[in-house]
């Protein structure tokens, strides 16, 4: 994305800023964004905001046209990645615990996105901050799902509350919350089933889990390499269940960055963590400024 983006804007600033040139360059930028996994609606929003910012500006009188144009793009992307509600997870957990109650998180996402591994990574992250947790094996649908969660949680030293397969997923979450309350455990991490988002029974199941567990945070876990598929998943979960925050996995392998922009724009919810590798320590708080610098290449300009 970086070199093509630089090339697009370099061409822009070398020419006279006529309406014709501006529209041609913005059209090229729009296609470039879409080719880098930015959703069409998000790409249209970015180019529209740039168009508005450039309207009636005397670009030719500026000492640095290129810097001005990149500053506009940076401002637009920063706006997209700045959520309506900022989440300080550690602080929120402490506030809930001060009420004598566990902080409950429900995780949504389709199979194969790294959801269960991400839950283990987050449990490990919390443990490093001296915050205890327990996991709820509320994916009672997929064969070996309970064993998979138990394997990862055993590796990070976290107990799993589980029932038999085909049992009510919401009841598992309910029992996990009661267990946390009785044992003064700080956080409940609720794993859920991950069938295709077009599955109506899945959404009904998720709605019931959320209704019964009354979570403090509903988190969508998406694969950053999945492009528009990840966006569609986020939109469906948000429309049917409602999400409060996003975690993107495999960001270390994503050279495009489009999924992060699209999911932030479409859900208006923050990205709170990103997966950056295979180990349990490879879950990092999302750094908005670092991400923007990477996709714009401002670190090497």
C-alpha positions as CSV (number, residue, x, y, z in Angstrom):
1,X,0.0,0.0,0.0
2,X,2.7,2.4,1.0
3,X,4.6,2.7,-2.3
4,X,1.5,2.9,-4.5
5,X,0.0,5.5,-2.1
6,X,3.1,7.6,-2.3
7,X,3.1,7.3,-6.1
8,X,-0.5,8.4,-6.3
9,X,0.1,11.5,-4.2
10,X,3.4,12.3,-5.9
11,X,1.7,12.3,-9.3
12,X,-1.1,14.5,-7.8
13,X,1.3,17.2,-6.4
14,X,3.3,17.4,-9.7
15,X,0.3,18.5,-11.7
16,X,-1.8,21.6,-11.6
17,X,-4.7,21.1,-9.2
18,X,-7.6,21.3,-11.6
19,X,-10.9,19.6,-10.8
20,X,-10.2,17.1,-13.6
21,X,-6.8,16.1,-12.1
22,X,-8.2,16.0,-8.6
23,X,-11.0,13.6,-9.6
24,X,-8.7,11.4,-11.5
25,X,-6.3,11.1,-8.6
26,X,-9.0,10.5,-6.1
27,X,-10.5,7.8,-8.3
28,X,-7.0,6.2,-8.4
29,X,-6.7,6.5,-4.7
30,X,-10.2,4.9,-4.2
31,X,-9.2,1.9,-6.4
32,X,-5.9,1.6,-4.5
33,X,-7.7,1.5,-1.1
34,X,-10.1,-1.1,-2.3
35,X,-7.3,-3.3,-3.7
36,X,-5.8,-3.2,-0.2
37,X,-8.8,-4.7,1.5
38,X,-10.5,-1.4,2.3
39,X,-14.3,-1.8,1.9
40,X,-15.9,0.2,-0.9
41,X,-18.0,2.3,1.6
42,X,-14.9,3.1,3.6
43,X,-12.8,4.0,0.5
44,X,-15.6,6.2,-0.7
45,X,-15.7,8.0,2.7
46,X,-12.0,8.6,2.7
47,X,-11.9,10.0,-0.8
48,X,-15.0,12.1,-0.1
49,X,-13.4,13.6,3.0
50,X,-10.2,14.4,1.0
51,X,-12.3,16.0,-1.7
52,X,-14.1,18.2,0.8
53,X,-10.8,19.3,2.4
54,X,-9.2,20.2,-0.9
55,X,-12.2,22.2,-2.2
56,X,-11.3,25.9,-2.8
57,X,-7.8,25.4,-1.4
58,X,-5.0,27.4,-3.0
59,X,-2.7,24.3,-3.2
60,X,-0.2,26.1,-5.5
61,X,0.6,28.7,-2.8
62,X,1.6,26.1,-0.2
63,X,5.3,25.5,0.5
64,X,4.8,21.7,0.7
65,X,1.9,20.3,-1.3
66,X,2.9,16.7,-0.6
67,X,2.9,17.2,3.2
68,X,-0.4,19.0,3.1
69,X,-2.0,16.2,1.2
70,X,-0.6,13.5,3.5
71,X,-1.7,15.5,6.5
72,X,-5.3,15.5,5.1
73,X,-5.1,11.7,4.6
74,X,-3.7,11.2,8.1
75,X,-6.5,13.3,9.6
76,X,-9.2,11.3,7.8
77,X,-7.7,7.9,8.8
78,X,-7.2,9.1,12.4
79,X,-10.9,10.1,12.5
80,X,-11.9,6.6,11.3
81,X,-9.7,4.9,13.9
82,X,-10.9,7.2,16.8
83,X,-13.9,5.5,18.3
84,X,-17.0,7.0,19.9
85,X,-15.8,5.3,23.2
86,X,-12.2,4.7,24.2
87,X,-11.8,1.6,26.3
88,X,-9.2,1.3,29.0
89,X,-9.7,-2.4,29.7
90,X,-7.6,-2.7,32.9
91,X,-9.3,0.3,34.4
92,X,-12.8,-0.9,33.5
93,X,-12.0,-4.3,35.1
94,X,-10.8,-2.7,38.3
95,X,-13.9,-0.5,38.5
96,X,-16.3,-3.5,38.1
97,X,-14.3,-5.5,40.6
98,X,-14.6,-2.7,43.1
99,X,-18.4,-3.3,43.1
100,X,-17.6,-6.9,44.1
101,X,-18.5,-8.3,40.6
102,X,-16.5,-10.0,37.9
103,X,-16.0,-8.3,34.6
104,X,-17.6,-10.3,31.8
105,X,-16.4,-10.5,28.2
106,X,-18.1,-12.4,25.4
107,X,-16.1,-13.2,22.3
108,X,-17.8,-13.5,18.9
109,X,-16.2,-14.6,15.6
110,X,-16.3,-17.4,13.0
111,X,-14.2,-20.6,13.2
112,X,-10.7,-20.3,12.0
113,X,-10.1,-16.6,13.0
114,X,-8.1,-17.5,16.0
115,X,-10.8,-16.6,18.5
116,X,-10.0,-19.3,21.1
117,X,-6.3,-18.7,20.9
118,X,-6.9,-15.0,21.3
119,X,-9.0,-15.6,24.5
120,X,-6.0,-17.5,25.9
121,X,-3.7,-14.7,24.9
122,X,-5.9,-12.2,26.6
123,X,-6.0,-14.4,29.7
124,X,-2.2,-14.4,29.7
125,X,-2.1,-10.6,29.2
126,X,-4.5,-10.1,32.2
127,X,-2.4,-12.5,34.3
128,X,0.7,-10.4,33.7
129,X,-1.4,-7.5,35.1
130,X,-2.2,-9.5,38.2
131,X,-5.9,-9.9,37.0
132,X,-7.4,-13.4,37.5
133,X,-9.8,-14.9,35.0
134,X,-11.9,-18.0,34.3
135,X,-13.0,-19.2,30.9
136,X,-16.5,-20.3,29.9
137,X,-16.6,-23.1,27.2
138,X,-19.8,-21.8,25.6
139,X,-19.0,-23.4,22.2
140,X,-20.9,-26.6,22.9
141,X,-21.6,-27.1,19.2
142,X,-18.3,-27.8,17.4
143,X,-16.6,-31.1,18.0
144,X,-13.4,-30.7,20.1
145,X,-14.1,-27.0,20.8
146,X,-14.1,-27.6,24.6
147,X,-10.9,-29.6,24.4
148,X,-9.3,-26.8,22.3
149,X,-10.2,-24.1,24.8
150,X,-9.1,-26.4,27.7
151,X,-5.7,-27.0,26.0
152,X,-4.9,-23.3,25.6
153,X,-6.2,-22.3,29.0
154,X,-4.2,-25.1,30.7
155,X,-1.1,-23.7,29.0
156,X,-1.7,-20.3,30.5
157,X,-2.9,-21.6,33.9
158,X,-6.6,-20.6,33.6
159,X,-9.5,-22.8,34.7
160,X,-12.3,-23.6,32.3
161,X,-16.0,-24.0,33.3
162,X,-17.6,-26.5,30.9
163,X,-20.6,-28.7,30.4
164,X,-21.3,-31.6,28.1
165,X,-21.5,-31.0,24.3
166,X,-25.0,-30.0,23.1
167,X,-25.8,-28.4,26.4
168,X,-27.1,-24.8,26.6
169,X,-24.1,-22.4,25.9
170,X,-25.8,-19.6,28.0
171,X,-26.0,-21.9,31.0
172,X,-22.3,-22.5,30.8
173,X,-21.6,-18.8,30.8
174,X,-24.0,-18.4,33.7
175,X,-22.2,-21.0,35.8
176,X,-18.8,-19.4,34.9
177,X,-20.0,-16.0,36.2
178,X,-21.4,-17.6,39.4
179,X,-18.0,-19.4,39.9
180,X,-16.1,-16.2,39.4
181,X,-18.4,-14.4,41.9
182,X,-18.0,-17.1,44.5
183,X,-14.2,-17.3,44.1
184,X,-13.5,-13.6,43.7
185,X,-12.1,-14.1,40.2
186,X,-11.8,-10.8,38.4
187,X,-12.8,-11.6,34.8
188,X,-15.0,-14.1,32.9
189,X,-13.9,-14.9,29.3
190,X,-16.8,-16.5,27.4
191,X,-15.9,-18.5,24.3
192,X,-18.7,-19.0,21.8
193,X,-19.6,-21.0,18.7
194,X,-18.3,-19.8,15.3
195,X,-20.6,-21.1,12.5
196,X,-21.2,-19.0,9.5
197,X,-22.7,-15.6,10.2
198,X,-25.6,-16.4,7.8
199,X,-26.7,-19.1,10.3
200,X,-29.8,-17.7,12.1
201,X,-29.5,-20.3,14.9
202,X,-26.0,-19.0,15.6
203,X,-27.2,-15.4,16.0
204,X,-30.1,-16.6,18.3
205,X,-27.6,-18.5,20.4
206,X,-25.3,-15.5,20.7
207,X,-28.2,-13.2,21.6
208,X,-29.2,-15.6,24.4
209,X,-25.6,-15.8,25.7
210,X,-25.5,-12.0,25.8
211,X,-28.9,-11.7,27.4
212,X,-28.1,-14.2,30.1
213,X,-24.5,-13.2,30.9
214,X,-25.1,-9.4,30.6
215,X,-21.5,-8.8,29.5
216,X,-19.5,-5.7,30.1
217,X,-17.8,-6.1,26.8
218,X,-18.8,-8.0,23.6
219,X,-15.7,-8.4,21.5
220,X,-15.6,-9.3,17.8
221,X,-12.5,-11.3,16.9
222,X,-11.6,-11.0,13.2
223,X,-8.9,-12.3,10.9
224,X,-7.1,-9.3,9.4
225,X,-6.1,-11.4,6.4
226,X,-9.8,-12.2,5.6
227,X,-10.4,-8.8,4.0
228,X,-14.0,-8.1,3.2
229,X,-15.0,-11.4,4.8
230,X,-13.9,-10.1,8.2
231,X,-15.8,-6.9,7.6
232,X,-19.0,-8.8,6.7
233,X,-18.7,-10.9,9.8
234,X,-18.3,-7.8,12.0
235,X,-21.3,-6.2,10.4
236,X,-23.5,-9.2,10.9
237,X,-22.5,-9.8,14.5
238,X,-22.9,-6.1,15.2
239,X,-26.3,-5.9,13.5
240,X,-27.7,-9.1,15.2
241,X,-25.9,-9.1,18.6
242,X,-24.1,-5.8,19.0
243,X,-20.3,-5.5,19.6
244,X,-18.4,-3.1,21.8
245,X,-14.9,-3.6,20.6
246,X,-12.7,-5.5,18.1
247,X,-9.6,-7.6,18.2
248,X,-7.8,-8.3,14.9
249,X,-5.7,-11.4,14.6
250,X,-2.7,-12.1,12.3
251,X,-1.9,-8.4,11.9
252,X,1.8,-9.2,11.7
253,X,1.1,-11.0,8.4
254,X,-1.1,-8.2,7.0
255,X,0.8,-5.9,4.7
256,X,-2.3,-4.0,3.6
257,X,-4.1,-2.8,6.8
258,X,-7.4,-2.4,5.0
259,X,-9.4,-4.6,7.4
260,X,-8.6,-2.4,10.4
261,X,-9.8,0.7,8.6
262,X,-13.0,-0.9,7.3
263,X,-14.0,-2.6,10.6
264,X,-13.4,0.6,12.5
265,X,-15.4,2.7,10.0
266,X,-18.3,0.3,9.8
267,X,-18.7,-0.6,13.5
268,X,-17.6,2.7,15.0
269,X,-16.1,0.6,17.7
270,X,-12.4,0.5,18.8
271,X,-9.8,-2.0,18.0
272,X,-8.4,-2.8,21.5
273,X,-5.9,-5.5,20.7
274,X,-4.1,-7.1,17.7
275,X,-2.6,-10.5,17.3
276,X,1.1,-10.2,16.3
277,X,2.4,-13.8,16.4
278,X,1.9,-17.4,17.5
279,X,2.9,-17.2,21.2
280,X,0.6,-16.4,24.1
281,X,2.5,-13.2,24.6
282,X,1.8,-12.0,21.0
283,X,-1.3,-9.9,21.8
284,X,-0.7,-6.2,21.9
285,X,-2.9,-3.2,22.7
286,X,-3.7,-1.5,19.4
287,X,-1.5,1.5,18.9
288,X,-3.4,3.9,16.6
289,X,-0.6,6.3,16.0
290,X,1.9,3.5,15.1
291,X,-0.6,1.9,12.8
292,X,-1.3,5.1,10.9
293,X,2.5,5.8,10.6
294,X,2.9,2.4,9.1
295,X,0.2,2.6,6.5
296,X,1.2,6.1,5.5
297,X,4.9,5.5,5.6
298,X,5.5,8.6,7.7
299,X,8.2,6.7,9.7
300,X,10.5,6.7,6.6
301,X,9.6,10.1,5.1
